[in-house]
Amino acid sequence: GVSDLQNRVLRVTDRERFQDDALRVYRAVQFAGRFNFTIDPESFRLMREMGEDGMLDRLSRERITEEIKKLMLKSPKPSVGFELLRELGIIERDYPELHALIGMPQESEWHPEGDVWIHTMMVVDQAAKIVRQTFKNPNDRLSVLMGALCHDLGKPATTKLGEKDGIQRIRSLGHEEAGLAPAGRLLDRWMFGEDIKRACFAITEQHLKPNVWWREVQKGKLTAASYANAIRKLIKKIHPVPWQILLVATEADHRGRGIPGVDTEPYEEGRFFAEIVAKEELDKEPTKPLVRGEDLIARGLKPGKRFGELINGVEAARDRGEVRTREEALTHLDALLQQT
């Protein structure tokens, strides 16, 4: 045992006793991820046989979830554990949403590292590194990590060969929205709770936005005011998921690629995003409308269906960037009232 510890090797000491509880397969996986251990060949064969014999099927979702949680939160590189799950055949058999990423090609200009599985593992590892520096709350860390795992689950359904600027490209248009359904199915195989699920959905659906908008600002295609309004709408849409969780996930996605230097260079997209949020106070009461019921009552209206229509009309103008302040909102409200 001492020599195995020194050599960082996990070994089954009693074949029969080990099989008494199939959860030990998952525990071996998370130990390997947490402590950078390898599994000795004979033990590896036993664990694979246990999976093939259906022994893992009897495990409860709660117990499996706890091992995945430990793998995510306590591993410097959770990919070590997920690679073991793949090699043991568990990914293929029990997690088809993840298995579909293996061998799924990506555009080499953006993803020279290889297929979507490789990219996802790199993103999860980057997320594990960043959350340790960013969040103290384990649920915040887990939200980012699980979102990183789910963020590209829509690529298998949307990836195809297309043409851009006369050049053949591998494209995955719409993979963000397409990823919501497989993300839901994957998360339902575990029991992480609704807060984690909401964060995963927000990250899956919105992970491209901060980086795309920043590039559009740099190219002059998006004004500062339009950029700020886009962020405000995004924060409102993902509420109550904190925007910081989404932004850390987008940073991990940006850094988790095989482009030289991308893992260490300043993440200007995130810095600019956070700077605008602070400057414009965009996260201050993000879901609260600028016009309130008392404003309508003050104008002689009685509570009813019309209240909602007018408030929504002002908010729609706000989303279009036509209204920014409460004063402008009240002016727009008066204009709407004059039209009816």
C-alpha positions in Angstrom: 0.0 0.0 0.0 2.8 2.4 0.9 4.6 1.8 -2.4 1.3 2.4 -4.3 0.8 5.7 -2.6 4.3 6.7 -3.4 3.8 5.8 -7.0 0.3 7.4 -7.1 -1.4 4.1 -8.0 -5.0 3.0 -7.0 -5.3 -0.7 -6.6 -8.2 -2.9 -5.5 -7.1 -4.9 -2.5 -9.9 -7.4 -2.3 -11.8 -8.2 -5.6 -14.9 -9.6 -3.9 -15.2 -6.9 -1.2 -14.7 -4.2 -3.8 -17.7 -5.4 -5.8 -20.0 -5.2 -2.7 -20.5 -1.6 -3.5 -20.3 -0.5 -7.1 -20.1 3.1 -6.1 -16.4 2.4 -5.5 -15.9 2.6 -9.2 -17.0 6.3 -9.1 -15.0 6.8 -6.0 -11.9 5.5 -7.7 -12.5 7.9 -10.5 -12.9 10.9 -8.3 -9.8 9.9 -6.3 -7.8 9.7 -9.5 -9.0 13.2 -10.5 -8.4 14.7 -7.1 -5.0 13.3 -6.4 -3.7 12.6 -10.0 -3.6 8.8 -9.4 -3.6 6.1 -12.0 -5.5 2.9 -11.7 -3.5 -0.3 -11.9 -4.4 -2.5 -15.0 -6.0 -5.4 -13.1 -8.2 -3.0 -11.0 -9.1 -1.1 -14.2 -10.3 -4.4 -15.8 -12.4 -5.2 -12.8 -14.0 -1.8 -12.8 -14.8 -2.0 -16.5 -16.3 -5.5 -16.0 -18.5 -4.2 -13.2 -19.9 -1.6 -15.6 -20.4 -4.1 -18.4 -22.2 -6.4 -16.0 -24.7 -3.7 -15.1 -23.6 -3.3 -11.5 -23.5 0.5 -11.7 -27.2 0.5 -12.8 -28.2 -0.2 -9.2 -26.6 2.9 -7.8 -28.9 5.8 -6.8 -28.6 9.1 -8.5 -27.9 10.7 -5.1 -24.8 8.7 -4.5 -23.4 9.1 -8.0 -24.1 12.8 -7.8 -22.0 13.1 -4.6 -19.0 11.5 -6.3 -19.3 13.7 -9.4 -19.6 16.7 -7.1 -16.4 15.8 -5.3 -14.6 15.2 -8.7 -15.7 18.7 -9.8 -15.0 20.7 -6.7 -11.9 18.9 -5.4 -10.0 18.1 -8.6 -7.4 20.5 -10.0 -8.2 18.8 -13.3 -11.7 17.2 -13.4 -10.9 16.0 -16.9 -8.7 13.3 -15.4 -11.8 11.7 -13.8 -14.0 12.2 -16.9 -11.3 10.6 -19.2 -11.3 7.6 -16.8 -15.1 7.4 -17.1 -14.7 7.4 -20.9 -12.0 4.7 -20.8 -14.1 2.6 -18.5 -17.0 2.7 -21.0 -19.2 4.6 -18.5 -19.6 7.7 -20.6 -20.7 5.7 -23.7 -23.1 3.5 -21.7 -24.6 6.0 -19.2 -24.0 9.5 -20.5 -24.9 9.6 -24.2 -25.0 13.4 -24.2 -21.3 13.5 -23.4 -20.4 10.5 -25.6 -21.8 12.4 -28.6 -19.0 15.0 -28.2 -16.3 12.4 -28.8 -15.1 12.6 -32.4 -17.4 15.6 -33.1 -15.2 17.9 -35.3 -14.7 21.6 -34.8 -13.4 24.5 -37.0 -9.6 24.3 -36.6 -9.1 28.0 -36.7 -11.0 28.4 -33.4 -10.4 24.9 -32.0 -7.0 23.5 -33.1 -7.1 21.2 -30.0 -9.4 18.7 -31.7 -13.0 17.5 -31.2 -15.7 18.8 -28.9 -14.9 16.3 -26.1 -11.3 17.5 -26.0 -12.4 21.1 -25.9 -15.0 20.4 -23.2 -12.4 18.7 -21.0 -10.0 21.7 -21.5 -12.8 24.1 -20.6 -13.8 22.2 -17.4 -10.1 22.2 -16.3 -9.9 26.0 -17.0 -13.1 26.5 -15.0 -11.7 24.5 -12.1 -8.7 26.8 -12.1 -10.6 30.1 -12.4 -13.3 29.3 -9.8 -10.7 28.7 -7.1 -9.5 32.3 -7.6 -13.0 33.8 -8.0 -15.7 32.2 -5.8 -15.7 31.1 -2.2 -19.2 29.6 -2.4 -19.1 25.9 -3.4 -22.4 26.3 -5.3 -21.1 29.1 -7.4 -18.0 27.0 -8.2 -20.2 24.0 -9.1 -22.5 26.1 -11.2 -19.6 27.2 -13.4 -18.1 23.7 -13.5 -21.3 22.0 -14.5 -22.1 24.7 -17.0 -18.6 24.2 -18.5 -19.4 20.5 -18.9 -22.7 21.3 -20.6 -21.9 24.3 -22.7 -21.4 22.7 -26.0 -23.8 19.8 -25.8 -25.7 21.3 -28.7 -22.9 20.9 -31.2 -23.6 17.3 -32.2 -27.1 18.3 -33.4 -25.9 21.4 -35.3 -22.4 20.8 -36.6 -22.2 20.7 -40.4 -19.8 21.7 -43.2 -20.6 25.1 -44.5 -19.0 27.9 -46.5 -17.9 31.3 -45.3 -16.1 33.8 -47.5 -15.7 31.1 -50.1 -13.9 28.7 -47.7 -15.3 25.4 -46.4 -15.8 25.7 -42.7 -17.1 23.4 -39.9 -19.9 25.4 -38.3 -22.3 24.8 -35.4 -24.8 27.6 -35.8 -27.5 27.6 -33.1 -25.7 25.1 -30.9 -26.3 27.3 -27.8 -30.1 26.9 -27.9 -29.8 23.3 -29.2 -27.8 22.5 -26.2 -30.6 23.1 -23.7 -32.4 19.8 -24.3 -29.3 17.5 -24.0 -28.1 19.6 -21.0 -31.5 18.9 -19.3 -31.3 15.2 -20.0 -27.7 15.0 -18.7 -28.5 16.9 -15.5 -31.5 14.7 -14.9 -29.2 11.8 -14.6 -27.8 13.5 -11.5 -29.4 15.5 -8.6 -27.6 18.8 -8.4 -30.8 20.9 -7.7 -32.6 23.6 -9.5 -30.0 26.4 -8.9 -27.3 24.4 -10.6 -29.6 23.5 -13.5 -30.6 27.1 -14.0 -27.0 28.2 -14.1 -26.1 25.4 -16.6 -29.0 26.4 -18.9 -27.9 30.1 -18.7 -24.3 29.2 -19.5 -25.3 26.8 -22.3 -27.6 29.3 -24.0 -25.6 32.5 -23.5 -21.9 31.5 -23.4 -21.0 33.0 -26.7 -22.6 36.4 -26.1 -19.9 38.3 -24.1 -17.1 37.3 -26.5 -19.1 38.0 -29.7 -20.3 41.4 -28.4 -16.9 42.5 -27.4 -15.6 41.7 -31.0 -18.4 43.7 -32.5 -17.5 46.7 -30.3 -13.9 46.4 -31.4 -15.0 46.3 -35.1 -17.3 49.3 -34.6 -20.4 47.2 -35.3 -21.8 47.8 -31.9 -22.0 51.1 -30.1 -21.1 51.5 -26.5 -24.8 52.2 -25.7 -26.0 49.2 -27.6 -23.4 47.0 -25.9 -24.5 48.2 -22.5 -28.2 47.6 -23.3 -27.4 44.1 -24.6 -25.7 43.3 -21.3 -28.6 44.7 -19.3 -31.0 42.4 -21.2 -28.7 39.5 -20.8 -28.5 40.0 -17.0 -32.3 40.3 -16.9 -32.8 37.2 -18.9 -30.5 34.9 -16.9 -31.7 36.3 -13.5 -31.5 35.0 -10.8 -28.2 33.4 -12.0 -25.5 36.0 -11.3 -23.8 37.4 -14.3 -20.4 36.7 -12.7 -21.1 32.9 -13.0 -21.8 33.3 -16.7 -18.7 35.5 -17.3 -16.3 33.0 -15.6 -17.8 30.2 -17.7 -17.2 32.3 -20.9 -13.6 32.9 -19.8 -13.1 29.2 -19.3 -14.6 28.5 -22.8 -12.2 31.2 -24.2 -9.1 29.8 -22.5 -10.0 26.1 -23.0 -8.6 25.9 -26.6 -5.4 24.8 -28.2 -4.4 28.3 -29.3 -0.9 29.2 -28.0 -1.1 31.8 -25.1 -4.9 31.8 -24.9 -4.8 30.3 -21.4 -2.6 33.0 -20.0 -3.4 36.2 -21.9 -5.6 38.9 -20.3 -9.3 38.2 -20.8 -10.2 41.6 -22.1 -13.7 40.5 -23.1 -14.5 39.8 -19.5 -12.8 42.9 -18.1 -14.7 45.2 -20.5 -18.0 43.4 -19.7 -17.5 43.8 -15.9 -16.4 47.4 -16.3 -19.6 48.3 -18.2 -21.8 46.5 -15.6 -20.2 48.5 -12.8 -20.2 51.8 -14.7 -23.9 51.6 -15.7 -25.0 49.7 -12.6 -26.6 47.2 -14.9 -27.1 44.6 -12.3 -29.0 46.9 -9.9 -32.5 45.5 -9.8 -32.2 43.9 -13.2 -35.7 42.6 -13.4 -37.5 45.7 -12.1 -39.4 47.7 -14.7 -38.7 51.4 -14.9 -42.4 52.2 -14.8 -44.5 51.1 -11.8 -48.2 50.7 -11.1 -48.2 53.9 -9.0 -47.1 55.8 -12.1 -50.2 54.6 -14.0 -52.5 55.3 -11.1 -51.1 58.8 -10.9 -52.2 59.3 -14.5 -55.7 58.3 -13.8 -55.6 54.7 -14.8 -57.2 51.9 -12.8 -55.5 48.5 -12.2 -56.2 46.0 -14.9 -55.0 44.4 -18.1 -54.0 47.7 -19.5 -51.4 48.1 -16.7 -49.4 45.2 -17.9 -49.6 46.3 -21.6 -48.3 49.7 -20.8 -45.5 48.5 -18.6 -44.5 45.9 -21.1 -44.6 48.6 -23.9 -42.1 50.7 -22.0 -39.9 47.7 -21.3 -39.9 46.8 -24.9 -38.7 50.3 -25.8 -36.1 49.9 -23.1 -34.9 46.6 -24.7 -34.7 48.3 -28.1 -32.4 51.0 -26.5 -35.0 53.8 -27.0 -35.4 54.2 -23.2 -32.6 54.1 -20.6 -33.6 56.2 -17.6 -36.7 56.4 -15.5 -37.4 59.9 -16.7 -37.2 58.7 -20.3 -39.5 55.8 -19.4 -42.1 58.1 -18.0 -41.9 60.3 -21.1 -42.4 57.2 -23.3 -45.3 56.1 -21.1 -47.0 59.5 -21.7 -46.5 59.1 -25.4 -48.1 55.7 -25.3 -51.1 57.1 -23.4 -51.6 59.8 -26.0 -51.8 57.1 -28.7 -54.7 55.4 -27.1 
